[in-house]
Amino acid sequence: MEKNNLSTVLVTGAAGFIGYHMSKLILGDGIRTVGFDNLNDYYDVNLKQSRLDILQQYDNFEFIKGDLTDKQTLGELFTRFKPQVVVHLAAQAGVRYSIENPLAYIDSNILGFVNILEACRSNQTGHLIFASSSSVYGNLNNTPFTVGDNVNLPISLYAATKTSNELMAHTYSHLYDIPVTGLRFFTVYGEYGRPDMAYFSFAEKIMNNKPIRVFNNGDLYRDFTYIDDITAVIRRMLSSPPKTGATGGTTAKFKVYNIGGGQSENLLYFIEVLENVLGKKSIKEFCPMQPGDVYKTFADTKDLETDFGIVPKIRIEEGLKRFANWYKEYRKGR
């Protein structure tokens, strides 16, 4: 399938950070986009609604409010719209929150994911693309992380659910011939982002003269990925489902990719760049390592370059500048 031949794409989590940007991009391509989201209150619902308000300005967008655990609603949605491609981005996010509220992750990330797989199976969906996470790598010492690394030692329940998603997706691909692509996102940031993410909460605290908590005394490294690099990759993948045997050692139409910026940045440097683009210094409160946190993330994206000719290219100096420009306007409107 070529991109222009896609009649309908379903984006779950459409009012979320990545789901909003993904929907907006393909709506601009003229693709009929069905958004699905439960608009939960994990973070500010007004921010989710503001994203949704922008998407609803497009004539080729339709929104269905519902929950992943509601198998009947999902089934009716698939029967009604018959999406050729499903971009499954809805999930209960957050490593730290999974320590406080583990059952939310079982409901959304396990039961909800099985319901998506079942709907794809029942409707012979042409391609399922789903969000995994760099957290599946846990505290592996060898970097950069490659998709062939052992991911059987997660250190948070959130990571465990994402590893489970990959295993379940491979099984469904093998048993029911569903083409499936899994994407291990590495610390995504940008405009209209999630307020619980460090860069957003840091910006809030810096601008409000409140201290920011710097874990492990700043000795942490992250592969930050700007949102436009993420959506550009997914857009390219829409009409390119994996072929049989795409992953060595299996006959399934299944493949997992890392999507990262290709550079592991020190947390203190990241804060310095954020301070520069906001035009204000932070008040730092140095703290020990948090349970469930990993020391370093760093993506090997060679498969992405080989298969799609794409290399995430926006560095944090530019990406945080774009975020800061948006954030200052967003802050004025509240």
Sequence and secondary structure as in RCSB ss.txt:
>XXXX:A:sequence
MEKNNLSTVLVTGAAGFIGYHMSKLILGDGIRTVGFDNLNDYYDVNLKQSRLDILQQYDNFEFIKGDLTDKQTLG
ELFTRFKPQVVVHLAAQAGVRYSIENPLAYIDSNILGFVNILEACRSNQTGHLIFASSSSVYGNLNNTPFTVGDN
VNLPISLYAATKTSNELMAHTYSHLYDIPVTGLRFFTVYGEYGRPDMAYFSFAEKIMNNKPIRVFNNGDLYRDFT
YIDDITAVIRRMLSSPPKTGATGGTTAKFKVYNIGGGQSENLLYFIEVLENVLGKKSIKEFCPMQPGDVYKTFAD
TKDLETDFGIVPKIRIEEGLKRFANWYKEYRKGR
>XXXX:A:secstr
  GGG  EEEEETTTSHHHHHHHHHHHHTT EEEEEE   SSS HHHHHHHHHHHTTSTTEEEEE  TT HHHHH
HHHHHH  SEEEE      HHHHHH HHHHIIIIIIHHHHHHHHHHHTT SEEEEEEEGGGGTT SSSSB TTS 
    SSHHHHHHHHHHHHHHHHHHHH   EEEEEE  EE TT  TTSHHHHHHHHHHTT EEEEEGGG  EEE E
EHHHHHHHHHHHTT    TT STT  SSEEEEEE  S EEEHHHHHHHHHHHHTS  EEEEE   TT  SB  B 
 HHHHHHH       HHHHHHHHHHHHHHHHHT 
